[in-house]
Structures are given as structure tokens and as C-alpha cells.
Amino acid sequence: MRIGNLATGIVLGPYVLNLIDSSILNISSELRKIALIIILTRVGLGLDITGLKKIGRPAILMCFLPASFELLGIILIAPKALGMSVLEAAIMGAVLAAVSPAVVVPRMVKLMDNGYGTAKGIPQLILAGASVDDVYVIVLFSTFTGMMQGKGASVINFVNIPVSIILGMGIGIFAGYLLAMYFEKIHIRDTVKVLLILSISFILVATEDMLNTPIKFSALIAIMFVGATVNINYLGNMGIKALIVIFGALIFRMAGVFVCLIKTELNKKERLFTMMAYTPKATVQAAIGGIPLALNFACGETVLTIAVLAIVITAPLGTFAIDLSYKKLLRRNE
């Protein structure tokens, strides 16, 4: 379905039929943010905090280590394969180096519901890491684009990565505690509970925007609008070089996941599943892939093209890998 949306955006966009009204494209950021709130709310409702406590160190490492490995891989590969500068490669790496909650979350929730891998907290591990992974990468993206614009690297941006995560967790836990107390005292329908939770989520996001903080959280998927900005002719000229960058980066990412799982109780099959499940792209790539082009960076067209190809390649491959392997690689908790 996501690939169909992307293809529809390309066909209807300005480089093919030019049928999408500009007023629709102008609200794409709001649509992405609404989708993000809904998906991350679903993540929170499905997380087992007790299971995460048992996982411990790997859960923390999964939040930033695989993305860091992938970013490093792109910085090493892209300058040679695509003739980019190191800073341009870093910007591309920040766009690509994130897993997609839009792809991963529904499948991990399904595994949790069916009891696959839950005894060792594998779906919970992937869910928690995928959520924070996006925030980490987007902060890096903001820093690198600022450097490209001549603003330099701000120490506060890097300091705010753990600070923003910890503050976000604290505010969320506090709000969740108040809601839990309210729901215990006042019995209301589940649909109303969901609406209340979503309403508070919207308020928190709006509050963060008004504060104008350096940390910007991930806005979710609007793949059709990404497709609408893709120059289909440029897409065809990238060829094998783009594939080298994408698959090379995935190898680095899977190596990062492997490092996170060292000294855990996961066996070889479970580690293999976790490595595959942490590869799909879509969310961040759709949200920020077009920003370098909008900022008139020399690498903008290349970054957007690689981002789109990463979605087209990794979203279906990651989906199939998860769906076809979980029964063979994970144990079911009866």
C-alpha cells in the first residue's frame, strides 16, 4: 500500500501529470504529524514496561547504536559512490539512518498479541528502539543541515538528544499516571479513552511546537507527498550507485543491531530476526527526505532520490522478512 501511495504521488506530481493542487501539498506536514501521534500512541499502549526493564542495556543501545552505525556506513560509502562531500553524506545518512515505526509497529504489536518472542521481550525491544531512534536521527539531521547553512555544530543540539528523550519520558509517564487514576475512578467507554489520550498527545505536540525548542520530533509518513516531489528522470540516472549506498548502509545497520544484542539471552535465530526487523525505511525518509532539496542544497536531489529508493526497497523487503520469518525464528509463549 505504501509503495502504491508513493507511485501515485510520482505520477500525479509536478514531474509527470502535475495534478496535485498546491493547497494539498501545503498541509502535508500537519497530516504527517497527525499520523505520527496515532502510531506512537499505539506503540505506547502496546509496550510492556516490565518486559523492557528485563531487557535493560540492549533496549537503550537500540535507540541510537544501529542508526549511528548506518550513518557511519553512509559517510564512508557515499562520498566514493556518489561524489558527495562528507557533510553531504552525513545529511543523507541522517535521512536514511532510521527505522520506520509505520512498518515495524503494527507487526511487533501483532507478535505481542500472538505471543511470539515476548518471553525474551523481542517485540518490546524493537518497538522501544524504533520510537526513540527517529528522534535521535532527526536531531542529527537538524544539526547537519545547520552546518551546511553555515551555522556550525551546536553543542546544545547534541546535549538535547538525551535531555529531550528523558524529559519526554517524564512528561509522558506523569500524564499517563494521571489518566490511569482518572480511568480507575470514572468508567467510560474505551473509544472515549482513546480520544482523550489522543487529545492530550495533540496538546503535547502543539505545546512543543510553541516552545520553539531545538529538538524537533519526527513527523510521520506522507509518502504520496514525497513521491510528488521526486524527479522521475533523475531517479533513473542513479543506477547501481544508489543501490550500493542503500544496501551498504543496511549492512552497517544490522551490524549495529548485532552489537546491541551481545551478551543477551537471544539465540542466533532471534538475533537474526531482530536484525531484519530493524531495517525497513519509510517514516523519517518520507518526512524529511525532501528538506535538503527545499533548502537548495547541491545534494538535495540526490538525498531525496536515495530516500525514495530506500522506501521502495526496504519497506516491502522488511515487511516480507518479518511476516515470513517470525514463526520460524521466534518462540511462541503459550
ZIQUIZI-V561982 format. One record per residue. N is the residue number from 1. PHI is phi in whole degrees, 0 to 359 (none if undefined). D_LAST is the distance of its C-alpha to the last C-alpha in Angstrom with 1 decimal. Layout:
((N & PHI & D_LAST) (N & PHI & D_LAST))
This chain:
((1 & none & 32.4) (2 & 295 & 33.3) (3 & 295 & 35.4) (4 & 297 & 37.1) (5 & 298 & 37.9) (6 & 297 & 39.4) (7 & 297 & 41.4) (8 & 298 & 42.7) (9 & 298 & 43.8) (10 & 296 & 45.7) (11 & 293 & 47.4) (12 & 277 & 48.4) (13 & 286 & 49.3) (14 & 293 & 52.8) (15 & 271 & 52.8) (16 & 234 & 52.4) (17 & 267 & 53.1) (18 & 55 & 53.4) (19 & 252 & 52.2) (20 & 272 & 50.1) (21 & 293 & 52.1) (22 & 297 & 52.4) (23 & 295 & 51.5) (24 & 287 & 48.0) (25 & 297 & 47.6) (26 & 291 & 48.9) (27 & 256 & 46.0) (28 & 297 & 43.3) (29 & 296 & 42.6) (30 & 294 & 41.9) (31 & 295 & 39.5) (32 & 297 & 37.7) (33 & 293 & 37.4) (34 & 298 & 36.1) (35 & 296 & 33.4) (36 & 300 & 32.5) (37 & 300 & 32.2) (38 & 296 & 29.9) (39 & 292 & 27.5) (40 & 291 & 27.5) (41 & 296 & 27.0) (42 & 297 & 23.9) (43 & 299 & 22.8) (44 & 299 & 23.6) (45 & 293 & 21.7) (46 & 265 & 18.5) (47 & 286 & 18.9) (48 & 254 & 17.1) (49 & 299 & 20.1) (50 & 299 & 18.3) (51 & 295 & 16.4) (52 & 294 & 19.7) (53 & 298 & 21.5) (54 & 292 & 19.3) (55 & 289 & 20.1) (56 & 66 & 23.8) (57 & 307 & 26.4) (58 & 301 & 24.7) (59 & 297 & 24.0) (60 & 290 & 27.8) (61 & 296 & 28.9) (62 & 296 & 26.9) (63 & 287 & 29.1) (64 & 218 & 32.3) (65 & 291 & 32.3) (66 & 301 & 31.1) (67 & 296 & 33.6) (68 & 294 & 36.3) (69 & 299 & 35.8) (70 & 295 & 36.0) (71 & 301 & 39.1) (72 & 298 & 40.7) (73 & 299 & 40.1) (74 & 291 & 41.8) (75 & 297 & 44.7) (76 & 281 & 45.2) (77 & 269 & 44.9) (78 & 299 & 46.3) (79 & 302 & 49.8) (80 & 281 & 50.4) (81 & 281 & 48.8) (82 & 242 & 50.1) (83 & 71 & 53.1) (84 & 268 & 51.7) (85 & 283 & 52.6) (86 & 297 & 50.1) (87 & 293 & 50.0) (88 & 297 & 49.4) (89 & 295 & 46.6) (90 & 295 & 45.1) (91 & 296 & 45.2) (92 & 298 & 43.5) (93 & 297 & 40.9) (94 & 292 & 40.2) (95 & 288 & 39.7) (96 & 275 & 37.4) (97 & 278 & 35.5) (98 & 212 & 32.7) (99 & 276 & 29.3) (100 & 261 & 28.9) (101 & 300 & 26.7) (102 & 299 & 27.7) (103 & 268 & 25.8) (104 & 283 & 23.1) (105 & 304 & 22.0) (106 & 302 & 20.9) (107 & 284 & 18.7) (108 & 291 & 17.1) (109 & 298 & 16.5) (110 & 297 & 14.9) (111 & 297 & 12.5) (112 & 295 & 11.7) (113 & 296 & 11.4) (114 & 265 & 8.9) (115 & 83 & 6.9) (116 & 274 & 8.9) (117 & 75 & 10.7) (118 & 287 & 10.1) (119 & 298 & 9.6) (120 & 256 & 13.2) (121 & 71 & 14.4) (122 & 294 & 15.5) (123 & 298 & 15.7) (124 & 297 & 17.3) (125 & 299 & 19.7) (126 & 292 & 20.9) (127 & 299 & 21.3) (128 & 297 & 23.3) (129 & 296 & 25.4) (130 & 296 & 26.2) (131 & 290 & 27.6) (132 & 283 & 29.9) (133 & 308 & 30.8) (134 & 296 & 32.8) (135 & 299 & 34.8) (136 & 302 & 35.7) (137 & 292 & 36.9) (138 & 292 & 38.9) (139 & 296 & 40.7) (140 & 298 & 41.7) (141 & 299 & 42.8) (142 & 298 & 45.0) (143 & 294 & 46.5) (144 & 293 & 47.3) (145 & 294 & 48.9) (146 & 297 & 50.9) (147 & 296 & 52.2) (148 & 295 & 53.1) (149 & 274 & 55.1) (150 & 88 & 57.0) (151 & 276 & 55.3) (152 & 79 & 54.1) (153 & 272 & 50.9) (154 & 265 & 50.4) (155 & 299 & 48.9) (156 & 298 & 47.7) (157 & 297 & 45.5) (158 & 287 & 43.5) (159 & 297 & 43.5) (160 & 288 & 42.1) (161 & 299 & 39.0) (162 & 291 & 37.2) (163 & 297 & 39.3) (164 & 295 & 38.2) (165 & 293 & 34.5) (166 & 295 & 34.8) (167 & 297 & 36.9) (168 & 298 & 34.6) (169 & 296 & 31.6) (170 & 296 & 33.9) (171 & 296 & 35.2) (172 & 295 & 31.8) (173 & 296 & 30.3) (174 & 296 & 33.5) (175 & 296 & 33.4) (176 & 294 & 29.7) (177 & 296 & 30.5) (178 & 296 & 33.4) (179 & 295 & 31.4) (180 & 299 & 28.7) (181 & 297 & 31.6) (182 & 295 & 33.2) (183 & 291 & 30.2) (184 & 291 & 29.7) (185 & 273 & 33.4) (186 & 240 & 33.9) (187 & 273 & 31.5) (188 & 228 & 31.8) (189 & 294 & 30.0) (190 & 298 & 27.1) (191 & 297 & 29.4) (192 & 292 & 32.1) (193 & 300 & 29.8) (194 & 298 & 29.0) (195 & 297 & 32.7) (196 & 295 & 33.6) (197 & 297 & 31.2) (198 & 296 & 32.6) (199 & 298 & 36.1) (200 & 296 & 35.7) (201 & 298 & 34.3) (202 & 298 & 37.4) (203 & 296 & 39.7) (204 & 297 & 38.3) (205 & 294 & 38.8) (206 & 297 & 42.3) (207 & 296 & 43.2) (208 & 298 & 42.2) (209 & 296 & 44.5) (210 & 291 & 47.3) (211 & 288 & 47.2) (212 & 56 & 47.9) (213 & 282 & 46.0) (214 & 295 & 45.9) (215 & 270 & 42.1) (216 & 243 & 41.0) (217 & 279 & 37.4) (218 & 298 & 36.0) (219 & 267 & 37.1) (220 & 274 & 34.7) (221 & 276 & 35.1) (222 & 221 & 38.2) (223 & 298 & 38.1) (224 & 298 & 40.7) (225 & 286 & 43.1) (226 & 297 & 42.5) (227 & 301 & 43.3) (228 & 293 & 46.4) (229 & 259 & 47.8) (230 & 274 & 47.3) (231 & 278 & 50.4) (232 & 297 & 49.4) (233 & 292 & 52.4) (234 & 294 & 51.4) (235 & 301 & 47.9) (236 & 284 & 49.3) (237 & 272 & 51.4) (238 & 287 & 48.6) (239 & 59 & 47.5) (240 & 293 & 45.9) (241 & 298 & 46.6) (242 & 295 & 44.0) (243 & 294 & 41.3) (244 & 298 & 42.2) (245 & 296 & 41.7) (246 & 294 & 38.4) (247 & 287 & 36.7) (248 & 297 & 38.4) (249 & 295 & 37.0) (250 & 295 & 33.5) (251 & 297 & 33.8) (252 & 297 & 34.9) (253 & 296 & 32.0) (254 & 295 & 29.4) (255 & 295 & 31.3) (256 & 297 & 31.0) (257 & 296 & 27.2) (258 & 302 & 27.3) (259 & 297 & 29.5) (260 & 299 & 27.2) (261 & 265 & 24.4) (262 & 298 & 26.6) (263 & 65 & 25.6) (264 & 257 & 22.0) (265 & 276 & 19.0) (266 & 291 & 18.1) (267 & 276 & 18.8) (268 & 298 & 21.2) (269 & 295 & 18.9) (270 & 292 & 17.3) (271 & 292 & 20.8) (272 & 299 & 22.1) (273 & 298 & 19.7) (274 & 298 & 20.7) (275 & 296 & 24.3) (276 & 290 & 24.2) (277 & 291 & 22.4) (278 & 259 & 25.2) (279 & 252 & 28.1) (280 & 296 & 28.5) (281 & 246 & 31.7) (282 & 177 & 33.0) (283 & 299 & 33.0) (284 & 294 & 35.6) (285 & 299 & 37.4) (286 & 287 & 38.1) (287 & 284 & 39.1) (288 & 238 & 41.5) (289 & 300 & 42.3) (290 & 269 & 45.5) (291 & 295 & 46.8) (292 & 303 & 48.7) (293 & 292 & 50.5) (294 & 296 & 51.4) (295 & 273 & 52.8) (296 & 64 & 55.0) (297 & 288 & 53.6) (298 & 299 & 54.8) (299 & 271 & 51.3) (300 & 302 & 50.1) (301 & 296 & 50.1) (302 & 294 & 48.3) (303 & 300 & 45.6) (304 & 297 & 44.9) (305 & 296 & 44.9) (306 & 296 & 42.5) (307 & 298 & 40.2) (308 & 294 & 40.2) (309 & 298 & 39.7) (310 & 297 & 36.8) (311 & 296 & 35.1) (312 & 299 & 36.0) (313 & 275 & 34.7) (314 & 277 & 31.6) (315 & 298 & 30.1) (316 & 290 & 29.5) (317 & 295 & 28.8) (318 & 296 & 26.2) (319 & 298 & 24.6) (320 & 295 & 24.5) (321 & 298 & 23.3) (322 & 292 & 20.2) (323 & 294 & 19.5) (324 & 269 & 20.2) (325 & 246 & 18.5) (326 & 297 & 15.2) (327 & 289 & 13.3) (328 & 272 & 15.5) (329 & 260 & 15.7) (330 & 247 & 12.4) (331 & 270 & 9.2) (332 & 266 & 6.0) (333 & 274 & 3.8) (334 & 287 & 0.0))
